[in-house]
């Protein structure tokens, strides 16, 4: 198994690149060959695809892209061409996010992916990518945590405005504010109820 090829990009075409190493030119199919420039030094992480009628090298700029490619190949209805098309977007994190959120509408935008295949991708891969692609999954989950924190902050602000509208003074609101901030992320309604419980004691 060829884990990677390190060498000089000799040729770039719409489907593949040729990378020269030790006097040998390796033809490697990649999601977007044009991210590479001729004569540049590169390390390409490769997947050796072997079938009765096909022998090909597929290449990626990171091990994580390669891992996601291999995971996609295990999905019924997805071949190398389809997996490359999905990765060609250049944003594997968005693909993982779509799978985790069961976003079929996003997945069917890729060539060769219909509703049935999109559903199969979700069924086969949801919840199984964190171990395979840890840093991508981590960045996705960090993004989700940031989103949740932002939503909680917005809900808290709205709750404070609601208390003001109910007639509570700024002094009373400031008194319960630290108490509310200690709570886990709540909805606006839940923040208001917590505040009222504290204020009415």
Residue pairs with C-beta under 8 A, 6 or more apart in sequence:
1 48
2 46
2 48
2 57
3 45
3 46
4 43
4 44
4 45
4 46
5 19
5 21
5 26
5 28
5 43
5 44
5 46
5 57
5 59
6 21
6 41
6 42
6 43
6 44
7 19
7 20
7 21
7 22
7 26
7 41
7 42
8 19
8 20
8 21
8 39
8 40
8 41
8 42
9 17
9 18
9 19
9 20
9 36
9 37
9 38
9 39
9 40
9 41
9 42
10 18
10 19
10 20
10 25
10 38
11 17
11 18
11 25
11 38
12 33
12 34
12 36
12 37
12 38
13 33
14 33
14 34
15 29
15 33
16 27
16 28
16 29
16 30
16 33
17 27
17 28
17 30
17 33
17 36
17 44
17 59
18 25
18 26
18 27
18 28
19 25
19 26
19 28
19 42
19 44
19 59
20 26
26 46
26 57
27 56
27 57
28 44
28 46
28 57
28 58
28 59
29 56
29 57
29 58
29 59
29 80
29 84
30 36
30 44
30 58
30 59
30 60
30 84
31 60
31 65
31 84
31 85
31 87
31 88
31 90
32 88
32 90
35 61
35 90
36 42
42 61
44 59
44 60
44 61
45 59
45 60
45 61
45 62
45 63
45 65
45 66
46 57
46 58
46 59
46 60
46 66
47 57
47 58
47 59
47 60
47 66
47 69
47 70
48 56
48 57
49 55
49 56
49 57
49 58
49 80
56 80
58 66
58 69
58 80
58 84
60 66
60 69
60 87
64 92
64 133
64 135
64 136
65 87
65 92
67 132
67 133
68 87
68 92
68 95
68 96
68 129
68 132
68 133
68 136
69 83
69 84
69 87
71 125
71 128
71 129
71 132
71 133
72 78
72 82
72 83
72 86
72 87
72 121
72 125
73 79
73 80
73 83
74 124
75 117
75 120
75 121
75 124
75 125
76 120
76 124
77 116
77 117
77 120
78 86
78 113
78 117
78 120
78 121
81 112
82 110
82 111
82 112
82 113
82 117
85 110
85 111
85 112
85 113
86 95
86 107
86 110
86 113
87 95
89 95
89 110
92 133
92 136
93 136
93 139
93 140
93 143
94 106
95 107
96 129
96 133
96 136
96 137
96 140
97 103
97 140
97 143
98 106
98 107
99 107
99 121
99 122
99 125
99 126
99 129
100 126
100 127
100 129
100 140
102 122
102 126
104 115
104 118
104 119
104 122
107 113
107 117
107 118
107 121
107 122
108 114
108 115
108 118
113 121
129 136
129 137
130 137
130 138
130 141
148 185
149 185
151 185
152 185
152 186
155 185
155 186
155 187
155 188
155 190
155 191
156 180
156 181
156 186
156 188
156 191
158 188
158 191
159 180
159 188
159 191
159 192
159 195
160 173
160 177
160 180
162 188
162 192
163 172
163 173
163 176
163 192
163 195
163 196
163 199
164 170
164 173
168 199
172 199
173 195
175 199
176 195
176 198
176 199
179 194
179 195
179 198
180 191
180 194
180 195
183 191
183 194
186 194
